[in-house]
């Protein structure tokens, strides 16, 4: 399980997110590949269907998912 580390104020809200589970859910919902944006200074930046998302929270909200469901503490319940 890969989780994010806080590297900025915007990333602070995404601490403890199971990135692999979130990206797998987005892949299933969108039926397209989630791509991490290479060469970006932002480690959370991903692209889905040509749209860029800068945080995992933003990505989850775009697909009407609750980011809390992907926190490590929620997954271990």
C-alpha positions as semicolon CSV with decimal commas, in nm:
position;residue;x (nm);y (nm);z (nm)
1;X;0,000;0,000;0,000
2;X;0,141;0,334;-0,101
3;X;0,044;0,641;0,101
4;X;0,122;1,007;0,050
5;X;0,360;1,215;0,260
6;X;0,291;1,578;0,348
7;X;0,513;1,796;0,132
8;X;0,304;2,111;0,114
9;X;-0,006;2,270;0,265
10;X;-0,229;2,126;-0,007
11;X;-0,079;1,781;0,038
12;X;-0,136;1,797;0,413
13;X;-0,504;1,714;0,368
14;X;-0,414;1,401;0,168
15;X;-0,188;1,246;0,432
16;X;-0,253;0,879;0,488
17;X;-0,439;0,826;0,161
18;X;-0,403;0,478;0,010
19;X;-0,304;0,605;-0,333
20;X;-0,318;0,263;-0,500
21;X;-0,676;0,203;-0,383
22;X;-0,786;0,552;-0,489
23;X;-0,631;0,520;-0,835
24;X;-0,780;0,171;-0,879
25;X;-1,126;0,307;-0,795
26;X;-1,082;0,594;-1,041
27;X;-0,966;0,348;-1,311
28;X;-1,280;0,142;-1,257
29;X;-1,515;0,441;-1,257
30;X;-1,363;0,622;-1,553
31;X;-1,282;0,308;-1,754
32;X;-0,963;0,481;-1,859
33;X;-0,608;0,490;-1,732
34;X;-0,501;0,723;-1,456
35;X;-0,156;0,854;-1,542
36;X;0,086;1,019;-1,306
37;X;0,222;1,334;-1,467
38;X;0,595;1,281;-1,517
39;X;0,835;1,570;-1,478
40;X;0,598;1,756;-1,249
41;X;0,716;1,921;-0,927
42;X;0,389;1,804;-0,772
43;X;0,406;1,432;-0,679
44;X;0,026;1,409;-0,649
45;X;-0,044;1,537;-1,000
46;X;-0,232;1,287;-1,216
47;X;-0,416;1,296;-1,547
48;X;-0,743;1,119;-1,634
49;X;-0,894;1,149;-1,980
50;X;-0,669;1,447;-2,053
51;X;-0,769;1,639;-1,741
52;X;-0,504;1,718;-1,480
53;X;-0,569;1,695;-1,107
54;X;-0,320;1,846;-0,862
55;X;-0,425;1,672;-0,539
56;X;-0,580;1,338;-0,456
57;X;-0,865;1,522;-0,283
58;X;-0,940;1,711;-0,605
59;X;-0,929;1,384;-0,800
60;X;-1,163;1,207;-0,559
61;X;-1,411;1,495;-0,562
62;X;-1,414;1,502;-0,943
63;X;-1,530;1,141;-0,942
64;X;-1,770;1,193;-0,649
65;X;-1,566;0,981;-0,410
66;X;-1,507;1,059;-0,043
67;X;-1,131;1,084;0,014
68;X;-1,193;0,969;0,374
69;X;-1,281;0,624;0,238
70;X;-0,923;0,590;0,112
71;X;-0,741;0,682;0,430
72;X;-0,531;0,402;0,577
73;X;-0,730;0,417;0,901
74;X;-1,056;0,359;0,711
75;X;-0,915;0,067;0,513
76;X;-0,807;-0,114;0,828
77;X;-1,154;-0,112;0,986
